């Protein structure tokens, strides 16, 4: 696939991003591509015109993101129904979601212009609150949905069911429901397994559970996971892809299920998920 319309978004707090934006814009245009630059990115780079994120999603055939994994997660949350194929250029070390480092931006542009990208369709989660003031609003997650205790040093109780059947009531610091994409993030740090992007599953991982036999459990991606806050005394907070925490009151149920949308995530030829895992986790094999 060779896209003709490119949306360009950058993390405006990253050092050197203004210069990189101008350089990348020039190279994309010289390659014959029409480029729409996000408004804050355009202002930082001194460009005359910028577009709202929603407009960027509607107009573009490919979104090029300058930043890191967090920048991509933030953008996905803003796009709503206007999910588009996404190409991440990392400013810093190679991330799990970005596919090229900023030093390789010339090669990245060449691959985009030649349509040589390889896309992995990443599962998204739809998150709906039931029985609260925010009931009915749908939030989208690419990585994970996290329930936490906030600043209070006490365990919280979270009754969890899968497809209507009770799994258990976790008494823990919190709980993570992660996609395969998010399995290499917070869930991994909490002791969860790594899922390959095409594994067709979600993972539910408790955070520091009081019952030591509570462990991560993998469920089918078509399952509906429902979590009810049964903690009465202490606040519970819901965080979707690291965005602003939302306080969840006692008795509120949170339904989590696979979204009908997917995110086509680009990689360069020769860059694989397992290669990135080896690099990020420093898996070099054994001399034994």
N, C-alpha and C positions, 0 to 999 in steps of 0.2 A: 504494500500500500504506500503510495506516494501522496502525502497530504499537500494541498495547495494553500490552505489557510491555517496559520499557526497562531495560537494564543501564547503570550509570553508573560510569565509571572515570576517574581523574585521575592526572596526574603530580604526586605529592605534594611534589616539590621545587620546583615553579614558584611564584613569588610571587603571592599573591592567590588561589590555587586553592581554599582552604578557603571563602572567602566566595562565590566563584563557584559552587562545588559546592552550597552551601546555597541560593543564589538559583535555580540551575537546577533543583534538586530541587523547590522550591516551585512554580515555574512549570510544570513537567511534571505535577505532581500536580494543580494547578488546572486543567490541560487534560484531566483525567480519565484520566491514564496511571498505571499501576502501575510503580514504580521500585525496582529492586534496586541498592544501592550496594556497590561493592567494598570489602572489609574495611579496607584501609589508607586508602582515600579516606574512608570513614565515620569512622574514628578521627581523622583530621586535621580533619575538618569538625565533630567533636563530636557525631556522630550515634550513636544507641544501638545500631544493628545493621548488620552488614556481611556480605558474602558472599564466599566463595572464588571465584577467577576461573573455575574449572571449573563451579561452580554457576551463576555469572552467565551463562556460555555456554549452559547447559542450559535455564535459566528464561526468558531474554530473547528477544524477537523482533527487537530492534535494540539495538546497543551504542553508546552515546554516549561518546566519549573526549575528555577535556579534557587538552590538552598539545600535542605536536607530532608530526612524522612518526616520531620515535624511539619515542614512547609507543605509537603504533599498531603499529609493528614488534614491539615487545616484547610487546604484548598478543596479537598473532597467534601468536607463538611459544608462548604459554602456553595457548592455547585448545585445541590438539590437534584432535580431531575435532569439537569444538563451535564451528566457525566460524559466525558470525552476521553479518548485514548490519551495516555499521559507519558511523557518522556522526562525523566528527572536527571538534572545535571547537578551533582553535589559540589558545594563549596566547602572543602575540607576532605576528610577521609571518606572512602566509599561507603555508602549506607546500604541497607537491605532493600530499599525501595528505589533509590536512584540507580541509574545504570551507567553513568559516566562521571568522571571527575572533571572539575573545571579546566584543568590543564589539557584535557582531551576534547575541548569544545569544537575544534576544527573538524576532527573526525566525527563528532556527534552531528554537526551540521551536514557533513557529506552523507552520512547514513540516512538522515532525515530526508534530504533532497533526493536521494536515490531510492528511497523506500525500502531500505535494507534492514529495518528494525524487525525484531521478533517480539510478538506480544503474548503475554500470559494473562488470561482472564482471571482476575482476582475477585473472589467472593466478597460481597458486602453484607452487613447486618442492618436490619431495620429494628429500631428500638422504640417501643411504645409504652408510655406510662398509663396505668389504669388506676382510677380511684384517687386522683390528686388534682391539684389546680392546673397542672400541665397535661392532664389526661387528653389523649388523642393525638398529640403532636408526635410526628415521626422524626427520629434522629437517625442519621446514617453513620455507620462505623466501618472503616476499612481494617483497622487493627483489632480493637477490643472495647469491651464494656466493663468498667471496673466499679465495684462497690467498695467503699472504704469507710473507716471510722473517723476520718479527719484528724484533728489535733488531740482528741481524747484518747488516753492510753487505756482503753478498755475494749474487750471483744464485742462484736455485734452479732446478732442472729439473723440469718437469711435463709428462709425456707425455699428450697429449690426443687422444681419439678421439671420433668422432660416428657413432652407429649401427654400432659395431664396426669402423669404418674409421679408421686412424690419420690424424689431422690434421697434427700436428707435435709435437715436443718443445720446449716453450717454455723458453728460458733467460732468465729475467727476474726482476724484483723480486717478481712475483706474477702472479696471473691472476684475472679476474672473470667469472663467469657470471651474467648479469642477465636478469630478466624485463623486459617493456616498462615496468612500473611502476618497476623499479630502473634503467632506462636513463638516468634523469635524476639519478642519485645518483653513486656512486663511478665507475661505468663512464664517465659523461660527463666527469668530471674527468680520467680516464685517456685521453681522446681518442676514446671510443666514440660511436656515433650515438644520437640520440633516437628511440625507437620509440613510436608511439601505443599506447594501452592495448589496442586491438583489432587490432593488427598481426599477431597469430598467429605470433610469432617470439621467439627468445631471442638474446642477443648475447654472444659470447665476446670479452673484451678483455684483452690482455696489459698488465701494468704495467711500463713502462720496459724493453721487451725489448732484449736484446743485439743481435739481428738486426733491423735497421731495417725490413726488409720484412715483419716480423710485425705485422699490423694486426688490428683488430676484424673478426670474421666473424659474420654473421647466419645462424642456422639455424632450421629449422622448429620450432615449439613441441612437436611430437610426437616430435622427435628425442631419443635418449638420449645424453647427454654423459658420458663417463667420463674421469676424470683420475687418473693414477697418479703418485705421488711417486717420482721416480727419483733425487732428490738424496740422496747418501749421507752427506755430511760435515756438513751444516747442517740445523737444524730447519726444518720447514714448519708453518705454522699455518693452520687452517681456521676461518673466521668466517662464520656464517650470520646475515644481517640485523643485523650489528653486535653480536651477543651475545658471550658469553665465548669467547675463542679456544680451539680444541682442537688440541693438538699432533698432527700426522700423521706417522707414522714411514715410513721408506723401504719401498717395496713396497706400501703401502696404496693401494687404489683407491677412488675416491669416485665414485659413480654419481649423476647429477643428471638428473631427468626431470620432466615436467609432472605435477602432482598431480591426482588425480581431483576434488579439491575446488576451489572458487573462492571468492574473497572479494567479495561485493557491497559496493562502496564508494560511499557516498552523495555527492551534490553538490547544491547549491541550484539552483533554476531560474535560468538565465542565467549560471551559472559553468561554463566548459568547460575541458578539458585544455589546449587551445591558448591560451586566454586566460591560464591560470596560467603556461604556458611563457613567453608574451610578458612577463608581469609579472616573474617570477622572474629571467629572463635579460636583462631590460631590452631586449627587441627593439622598438625604436620606429620602425623603417624607416629609410630613407635620404633625405637631402635632395638627393642627386646627381640 
